[in-house]
Amino acid sequence: MLPPIGILAKNFGGKPIFMISLVSNTILCALVPTLAAWGDWVLVCACRVIMGMTQACFFSGTHTLIGQWLPESERTSYSGIIYGGVQIGIIIAMPLSGILAESAMGWKLIFYTISGILLGNSLIWYSFAASSPREHRMISKKEKAFIEAGLNVLKGKPPPAPWKQILKSKATWALLAPQMGFTVCFVLFFVETPTYLEKGLHISLKNSALLSALPFVGKWCGSTAANILCQWISNKGLLSLTACRKVFQSVSLFGGAIGLVILSLLGPENKILAVITLISSLTLAGFSSAGFLVNHLDLSPNFGGIIFALLDFITNFVVMWMPIATGYILQNDSSNISRWKLIFILIAAFCVATNIIYLLFGTSERQVWDDPNYLKKREIGDPEELELTLKENEEKHRQQN
């Protein structure tokens, strides 16, 4: 589902893609209680699958919008604020869901409330959002000119994506490694670790919304701080953008790996240390937002959404096997600490390996095929001349910024 979403976002803009996602989830969320009464868990699961497919619009759509709105000198810092909204939503939803579940209507009120929030978001998005500065009806011509002066992106009808060049690019595939490493690590922390804390370390999370939300508070803080710091270092010229991406990504994946190793060494007698380790690990995981997460846009502001969608499709195909793999290792015994240790060590090794690949082959250099007229120029020009022209244009835009 993800690659088509990336193509649609490029061709029609990020605003309508987001609008479809918001409206779809508004309706589906409101239907969950009714579907549960009609068809029990089968219809609910089907509904959740459709919701997941529509939510796939988020990252590829966001990448497309960021590429159309933010110049390189602001892209990293503002991306942290934008993607930080995911963590803020989790932080709010966890305690709110606990309060709503205790009402007379019970769990059903959670879905009705979230549906209402989504409806409000849909109205705000429809009223104030735009796919690009030139399409926004509420900003002045001067402001549009100011924003577009720092960009070098598509104008007018989008040309076809240079798929052959994207798929042959080493820079594209170098991003797959950290994207997989981060996603596997995050899914482990988000999905599997709560079970480990409850069954293995006997730490109850059911009655502690604050304890459940704290790791995501840490991730939001880490993400925001990392993006601001990374942008400052890059703008000051203290490190190249490529070096910045690799440093912050290494903090995320190597830090997460260390956290998993520490967790593997803890037992039920170390409950407080386990919680501190979990919060610290997710805080460091937030540094990925200044690493691989915006690296797609470094390579190609014009086609970053498509690249992200392609790599995320592959990543999610791998990650969906995680619950099956962990279940096989645990042998349906979630209280077996020694088997949990094996899972943590394996994932830690995976994080280290994927980050090493990124360190060796990753780059933030804008690719020559990002030029909107690349395919036409390639038919009549010299590829080396095209690359030189792209670098000259980039330098011109940096000076204008």
C-alpha angles and dihedrals in degrees: 000000000000103000093053089050090054091051092048091049090053095047101040102023133251097275100069092041091055091044091056090050094049096047093044092052091045091058097039094047091053090049097054097088091048093046090050089056093046104042108006117220096341095067091039091055091048089050091050091051091054090047090052091051092052091045088058084081091073107080100031090045091047092049090052091050094046090051090053097045112030128063120216092261091062104023099095099045096046092043088060091054092046097048090040085074088076091061093043089054091052092046091053097040097054099060092032091055091051091053094046093047090059092057124101091261091052124195093352090070089062092063095042091050094047089048090054091050090050091050090053090049090050092055093047092047093049092048101045111019129093133181092233140000092260090058096049112107098194104057127080126252088246092056092047090051091048093053095043092049089070094048135078101190141125119304124188122359111004114246120228114282114257092240096169092055093043092052093045094048116110088203090061095051093042086066092057091072099059091037090057093041094051095043094049091048093046094047089051091053094041101041110020107029096066087058090049092051093049101038101028105032097023094233109151115222097169095086098035114075089166093055090048092050099043096082090055091047085056092048092050092049092047093048095049095045093045094051094049092046094045092050091048093050092048095046091048090052093236090132133007116257090249091054091048092052092050095046094051093042089051091052088053101047100031089044091050091049091052090049091053092049090051091049089052089058096050128091137190090284091064101058098137093047090049092055092046090050092050093050092045092048094052090045089057090043087063089068088077088078087071090042128048096348095078096025090094088065092048089059094043126000088183099050102022092113092055092048092049092048092050095049093041090054090056092043095051091048088059096040094052088070092058098090089049092049094047091046090052092050093045092047089216091300107115092175094064103110095188092058091048088054090056091052093049093048092049093050091045090054090048091052092051093047095049092048092050089054089052092049091052101043109015123110140172096206112128109249122239092233090064088080105111089225096042097117093050093045091048091059092057105022147058115268090221090054089050091054091049091050091051092052091049091051091049091051090049092053092047090054091048090051 
